[in-house]
Amino acid sequence: MMEISVTFLLTGCLIQGVFCGFSISLPKRVEALQGSCVFIPCTFDIDQQYVTELTDSKRIWYKDGNSPTVVFDSSSPDTALLKGEIFGTPTEKNCTTRFDNVHQSDEGSYYFRVEGSKNLKYSYTNKPEYKVEIAVINSPPEPTVNLFKDQQKVTEVKEVKEGSSVNLRCSTKIFCSSRPANLTWSSSPEHLLNESVTQQQRQEQTELISDLIFTVTHRHHLANFTCTVTHQLQDQVTKQETRTLRVQYAPKNTSAHVSASGFVLEGRSVTLSCSSDANPPVLNYTWYRDTEEPLKPVQSGQNLTISNTDPTHSGRYVCTAQNEHGAQNASVMLDVQCEYQEALLIYSQSLLYQTSDCRLDTHTHIY
C-alpha cells in the first residue's frame, strides 16, 4: 500500500509537469576496454521530503531490457553480477561507479535506482538521458599525437619555423583510472629527446596526457617522435602513434669547393660548386670575388664555371646561399698556375733576378 501511494505521488508530480526533485546527471555513453574497468561519472538528486532516508539508503544499478536485471547493489557488492564500487555516500548524492573486468556480454543500457528504508524508492528511467550506454571494445585505440604552437594546434602538413617554442602532445583515453595506462616517448634520431626537452605528464578526468616542450631547430626537420601507450590488462597491450616534424629554416652547413684538387693549370676549365641545407630549398646562390670591396657579384647559380683560366682568376671566391628565412656564406680558394714557366734571368750589379710569366717564349736571355 505504501509503495502504491509513492507511485501515485510521483505520477501526480509528473502530470503537473514537475519531477518531484528527482534528477540524475551521467554520460549518455561510456566506452570500456575488454578485460578492464569502466567509470561512470554520476550524481543524482531526490525530492526534499526523502532526504532523511538517504543515510540508510542503497544504490542499485540495473541493466535495461525486457526484464531489467540488477547488476550491482551497494548493500551486497560481493554477490553482484558486475563487481565494482559506487563511490562516496548516498547523502552526498554520489552515484559515480566503477565496474571491473568488463566483457562484451556487458554491453547495453543501464539505469540507476535509489532505495531508502521507507518510502524512497525511485528508478531514474523517465527520460532517455537518464540512462547510460556501456560499449565494450576489444582493442585499445592508438594514442593521439598533436603539435601545438602558441597554444594553437598545427595541422599535419604545416611546417613550423626554426626557433619556435612548440608542444608535442600525446593523449590517450583513460578506461580504468585504477589501472592507468603508461605513456612513453621515443625519437628518431634518438638524441633529440636529450636536447633541452621538457617532459610533463598529467591525468585528467578522461585522458592521460604527456607533453614534450622544446624549441625547434633545423635538426628537428623530418624527425619522428613516437608516443607509445601501454595498457595493463591481463596481458600488456601497447599501441603507438608517430608524428613527423617539418621545420623551415635558413641555409645551414653551406660549403664551396673546386672541381679540381690542388691547383688549376692555366687555360683549363674549372667549376666552383656551392651547396647548402635549407628548408624551403635555397632560392638564390650568388658568387663573389673577395678581392673587391665592397663585394660585387660575379655570377648567380649553384655552379660557377671558368672556361679559360689564367693566374688573374686566382683568389678567394665567396658563395652566398639564401632563402626566405636568411642567408649563409662559404668561401673557397682558387689557385691557377702556369703550365710552362720560363725564366728570364737578368744580371745587373752582381745581382741575379728571376721573373716569371706564363706567356714568355722559350728563350733565355742573359744580360
Residue pairs with C-beta under 8 A, 6 or more apart in sequence:
2 118
2 119
3 121
5 119
6 119
6 121
9 20
10 20
10 22
10 122
13 19
13 20
14 20
14 126
19 126
20 47
21 45
21 46
21 47
21 48
22 44
22 45
22 46
22 47
22 122
22 124
23 44
23 45
23 124
24 42
24 43
24 44
24 45
24 95
24 112
24 124
24 130
25 42
25 43
25 44
26 40
26 41
26 42
26 43
26 95
26 112
26 130
26 132
27 40
27 41
27 132
28 129
28 131
28 132
28 133
29 132
29 133
29 134
29 135
30 38
30 39
30 40
30 132
30 133
30 134
30 135
31 38
31 135
31 136
31 137
31 173
31 175
32 38
32 99
32 102
32 106
32 134
32 135
32 136
32 137
32 175
33 102
33 136
33 137
33 140
33 175
33 176
33 231
33 233
34 102
34 103
34 104
34 136
34 137
34 138
34 139
34 233
35 101
35 102
35 103
35 233
35 234
36 101
36 102
36 175
36 176
36 179
36 231
36 233
37 84
37 98
37 99
37 100
37 101
37 102
37 175
37 176
37 178
37 179
38 98
38 99
38 102
38 134
38 175
38 176
39 96
39 97
39 98
39 174
39 176
39 177
40 95
40 96
40 97
40 98
40 99
40 110
40 132
40 134
41 96
41 205
42 94
42 95
42 96
42 97
42 112
42 132
43 93
43 94
43 95
43 96
44 93
44 95
44 112
44 114
44 124
45 93
46 54
46 93
46 114
46 120
46 122
50 116
50 119
50 120
53 116
53 117
53 118
53 119
53 120
54 90
54 91
54 93
54 114
54 116
54 120
55 90
55 91
56 116
56 117
57 90
57 114
57 115
57 116
57 117
57 120
58 73
58 74
58 75
58 90
58 114
58 115
59 73
59 74
59 86
59 90
59 95
59 112
59 113
59 114
60 70
60 72
60 73
60 74
60 112
60 113
60 114
60 115
61 70
61 71
61 72
61 82
61 97
61 110
61 111
61 112
61 113
62 68
62 69
62 70
62 71
62 110
62 111
62 112
62 113
62 123
63 69
63 71
63 81
63 106
63 108
63 109
63 110
64 108
64 109
64 110
64 111
64 125
64 131
65 108
65 109
68 111
69 81
70 80
70 81
71 80
71 81
71 82
71 99
71 110
72 80
72 81
72 82
72 84
72 86
72 97
72 99
73 79
73 80
74 86
77 83
77 84
77 85
82 99
82 100
82 102
82 106
83 99
83 100
83 101
84 97
84 98
84 99
84 100
85 97
85 98
86 94
86 95
86 96
86 97
87 94
87 96
87 97
87 98
88 94
88 96
90 114
95 112
95 114
98 176
98 178
99 106
99 134
102 134
102 136
103 136
104 136
104 138
106 134
106 136
107 134
107 135
107 136
108 133
108 134
109 131
109 132
109 133
109 134
110 131
110 132
110 133
110 134
111 123
111 124
111 125
111 130
111 131
111 132
112 123
112 124
112 130
113 121
113 122
113 123
113 124
114 120
114 121
114 122
115 121
115 122
124 130
124 131
125 131
139 237
140 172
140 173
140 175
140 181
140 229
140 231
140 237
140 239
141 172
141 173
141 239
142 229
142 239
142 240
142 241
143 170
143 171
143 172
143 183
143 227
143 228
143 229
143 239
143 240
143 241
144 170
144 171
144 172
144 241
145 168
145 169
145 170
145 225
145 227
145 241
145 242
145 243
146 153
146 154
146 168
146 169
146 171
146 243
147 153
147 154
147 160
147 166
147 167
147 168
147 169
147 243
147 245
148 154
148 166
148 167
148 168
148 169
149 160
149 164
149 165
149 166
149 167
154 160
154 166
156 243
157 246
158 246
159 246
159 247
159 248
159 279
160 166
160 216
160 245
160 246
160 247
160 248
161 216
161 247
161 248
161 249
161 325
162 216
162 217
162 218
162 247
162 248
162 249
162 250
162 325
163 215
163 216
163 217
164 215
164 216
165 213
165 214
165 215
165 216
166 213
166 214
166 215
166 216
167 211
167 212
167 213
168 211
168 212
168 213
168 214
168 225
168 243
168 245
169 209
169 210
169 211
169 212
170 183
170 185
170 209
170 210
170 211
170 212
170 227
170 229
170 241
171 207
171 208
171 209
171 210
172 181
172 183
172 207
172 208
172 229
172 239
173 206
173 207
173 208
174 180
174 181
174 203
174 204
174 205
174 206
174 207
174 208
175 181
175 231
177 203
179 232
180 203
180 208
180 232
181 208
181 229
181 230
181 231
181 232
182 229
182 230
182 232
183 201
183 208
183 209
183 210
183 227
183 228
183 229
184 227
184 228
184 230
185 193
185 199
185 210
185 212
185 225
185 226
185 227
185 228
186 193
186 225
186 226
186 228
187 193
187 223
187 224
187 225
187 226
188 223
188 224
188 226
189 219
189 223
192 219
192 220
192 223
192 225
193 212
195 214
195 217
195 219
196 214
196 215
197 212
197 213
197 214
198 211
198 212
198 213
198 214
199 210
199 211
199 212
199 213
200 210
200 211
200 213
201 208
201 209
201 210
201 211
202 208
202 209
203 209
208 229
210 227
212 225
216 245
216 247
217 247
217 249
218 247
218 249
218 252
218 277
218 279
220 245
220 247
221 245
221 246
221 247
221 249
221 279
222 244
222 245
222 246
223 244
223 245
224 242
224 243
224 244
225 242
225 243
225 244
225 245
226 240
226 241
226 242
226 243
227 240
227 241
227 242
227 243
228 238
228 239
228 240
229 238
229 239
229 240
230 236
230 237
230 238
231 237
231 238
231 239
246 279
247 279
248 279
248 280
248 325
249 278
249 279
249 325
250 278
250 323
250 325
250 326
250 327
250 328
251 276
251 277
251 278
251 282
251 321
251 322
251 323
251 326
251 327
251 328
252 276
252 277
252 278
252 328
253 276
253 277
254 274
254 275
254 276
254 277
254 319
254 321
254 328
254 329
254 330
255 274
255 275
255 276
255 330
256 272
256 273
256 274
256 275
256 317
256 318
256 319
256 330
256 331
256 332
257 272
257 273
257 332
258 264
258 270
258 271
258 272
258 332
258 333
258 334
259 270
259 271
259 272
259 273
260 268
260 270
262 335
263 335
263 336
263 337
264 270
264 309
264 334
264 335
264 336
264 337
265 309
265 336
265 337
265 338
265 339
266 309
266 310
266 311
266 336
266 337
266 338
266 339
266 358
267 308
267 309
267 310
267 339
268 309
269 305
269 306
269 307
269 308
269 309
270 305
270 306
270 309
270 334
270 336
271 303
271 304
271 305
271 306
272 287
272 303
272 304
272 305
272 306
272 317
272 319
272 332
272 334
273 302
273 303
273 304
274 285
274 287
274 302
274 303
274 304
274 319
274 321
274 330
275 302
276 282
276 285
276 321
276 328
276 330
278 321
278 323
278 325
279 323
280 323
280 324
281 323
282 302
282 321
282 322
282 323
283 322
283 323
283 324
284 300
284 320
284 321
284 322
285 300
285 301
285 302
285 319
285 320
285 321
285 322
286 297
286 299
286 300
286 319
286 320
286 322
287 297
287 298
287 299
287 300
287 301
287 304
287 317
287 318
287 319
288 295
288 296
288 297
288 298
288 317
288 318
288 319
288 320
289 295
289 296
289 298
289 315
289 316
289 317
289 318
290 315
290 316
290 317
290 318
290 331
291 315
291 316
295 318
298 304
298 317
304 317
304 319
306 313
309 336
310 336
310 358
311 336
311 337
311 338
311 358
312 336
313 334
313 336
314 334
314 335
314 336
315 333
315 334
316 331
316 332
316 333
316 334
317 331
317 332
317 333
317 334
318 329
318 330
318 331
319 329
319 330
319 331
319 332
320 327
320 328
320 329
321 327
321 328
321 329
321 330
338 356
338 358
339 358
340 358
341 356
341 358
342 356
342 357
342 360
342 361
342 362
342 363
342 364
343 354
343 355
343 356
343 364
344 354
344 355
344 357
344 360
344 364
344 365
345 352
345 353
345 354
345 364
345 365
345 366
346 352
346 353
346 355
346 365
346 367
347 366
347 367
348 367
